[in-house]
């Protein structure tokens, strides 16, 4: 009986659906604003645990209660002391692997983690494991945008936060600085994340295609963010 059952299971195995990586595209941004996942009400959408770490203007983490309640520095009215922490910049851990944080469509993705593998661009074959801490971008024709948080990656539509927190010249509104030499113009605390794009990824990163899968969040990411899903 056991042999018959085993043979039956083996016969079925080729017909089991395989997990396939989804298609995505990378962009970059760094607007210094409090991320959308910083509000506990948004974390409920993704069933995340913990509280996303938010920093004040001095780049120091706020208490969990303050992190939840504080208004974003980019709010159009009654702007508050909620800023993006410098700890959220991307960093390499091997020649072919980096850790980072990202923005993607859907508040239900707050604190979830994904592994992205570039399929073109200068970083082809390299991977980055990211945790989603903000909502934005889009999904078009099945291709999901992942906006990697990269100092000097462009402030996008919210230019208020970085001006308020740091001042400085942040390059193009969309896309940010255009070469590694421009990173020196950024605050000292953010230059490493700016150089990451040019030295590790070896290019602009914007518009490069990836394949991605959801993964269990590495401790190296959830220990920085304070949340996991």
NORFENKA-V644036 format. One record per residue. N is the residue number from 1. RES is the residue in one small letter. OMEGA is omega in radians with two decimals (999 if undefined). Layout:
# NORFENKA-V644036
n/res/omega
N/RES/OMEGA
N/RES/OMEGA
This chain:
# NORFENKA-V644036
n/res/omega
1/x/3.14
2/x/-3.13
3/x/3.12
4/x/3.14
5/x/-3.13
6/x/3.12
7/x/3.14
8/x/3.14
9/x/3.11
10/x/-3.13
11/x/-3.11
12/x/-3.00
13/x/-3.12
14/x/-3.08
15/x/3.11
16/x/-3.10
17/x/3.10
18/x/3.09
19/x/-3.12
20/x/3.11
21/x/3.09
22/x/-3.10
23/x/3.12
24/x/3.13
25/x/-3.12
26/x/3.01
27/x/3.09
28/x/3.09
29/x/2.96
30/x/-3.05
31/x/3.08
32/x/-3.10
33/x/2.99
34/x/-3.13
35/x/-3.11
36/x/-3.13
37/x/3.11
38/x/3.08
39/x/-3.10
40/x/3.14
41/x/3.10
42/x/3.12
43/x/3.12
44/x/-3.14
45/x/-3.12
46/x/-3.10
47/x/3.12
48/x/3.06
49/x/3.13
50/x/3.13
51/x/-3.12
52/x/3.12
53/x/3.10
54/x/3.14
55/x/3.00
56/x/-3.11
57/x/-3.12
58/x/3.12
59/x/3.08
60/x/-3.11
61/x/3.05
62/x/3.02
63/x/-3.13
64/x/-3.14
65/x/3.13
66/x/-3.14
67/x/3.13
68/x/-2.99
69/x/-2.97
70/x/3.09
71/x/3.11
72/x/3.06
73/x/-3.11
74/x/3.13
75/x/-3.09
76/x/3.05
77/x/-3.12
78/x/3.11
79/x/-3.09
80/x/-3.05
81/x/3.13
82/x/-3.09
83/x/3.04
84/x/-3.13
85/x/3.11
86/x/-3.14
87/x/-3.10
88/x/3.12
89/x/-3.12
90/x/3.13
91/x/3.10
92/x/3.03
93/x/3.06
94/x/-3.13
95/x/-3.08
96/x/-3.12
97/x/3.02
98/x/2.95
99/x/3.10
100/x/-3.14
101/x/-2.96
102/x/3.03
103/x/3.00
104/x/-3.06
105/x/3.03
106/x/-3.14
107/x/3.11
108/x/3.10
109/x/-3.14
110/x/3.05
111/x/3.01
112/x/-3.10
113/x/-3.11
114/x/2.98
115/x/-3.14
116/x/3.05
117/x/-3.12
118/x/3.11
119/x/3.00
120/x/-3.05
121/x/-3.06
122/x/-3.13
123/x/-3.09
124/x/-3.12
125/x/3.12
126/x/-3.11
127/x/2.95
128/x/3.06
129/x/-3.04
130/x/2.97
131/x/-3.12
132/x/3.12
133/x/-3.12
134/x/-3.13
135/x/3.11
136/x/-3.09
137/x/-3.07
138/x/2.98
139/x/-3.09
140/x/-3.13
141/x/3.09
142/x/3.14
143/x/-3.09
144/x/3.05
145/x/2.96
146/x/3.14
147/x/-3.07
148/x/-3.12
149/x/-3.02
150/x/3.08
151/x/-3.06
152/x/-3.14
153/x/-3.13
154/x/-3.14
155/x/3.12
156/x/-3.07
157/x/-3.06
158/x/-3.11
159/x/-3.06
160/x/-3.00
161/x/-3.09
162/x/3.09
163/x/-3.13
164/x/-3.05
165/x/-2.97
166/x/-2.89
167/x/3.04
168/x/3.09
169/x/-3.04
170/x/3.11
171/x/-3.13
172/x/3.12
173/x/3.07
174/x/-3.11
175/x/3.05
176/x/-3.08
177/x/-3.02
178/x/3.12
179/x/-3.07
180/x/-3.09
181/x/-3.14
182/x/-3.09
183/x/-3.12
184/x/-3.14
185/x/-3.12
186/x/3.08
187/x/-3.10
188/x/-3.07
189/x/-3.07
190/x/-3.06
191/x/-3.12
192/x/3.13
193/x/3.07
194/x/3.13
195/x/3.13
196/x/-3.07
197/x/-3.04
198/x/-3.06
199/x/-3.13
200/x/3.14
201/x/3.02
202/x/3.11
203/x/-2.98
204/x/3.14
205/x/-3.08
206/x/3.09
207/x/3.13
208/x/-3.11
209/x/3.11
210/x/2.82
211/x/-3.07
212/x/3.03
213/x/2.99
214/x/-3.12
215/x/2.96
216/x/-3.07
217/x/3.03
218/x/3.10
219/x/-3.14
220/x/3.08
221/x/-3.08
222/x/3.10
223/x/3.07
224/x/-3.05
225/x/-3.08
226/x/-3.14
227/x/3.04
228/x/3.14
229/x/999
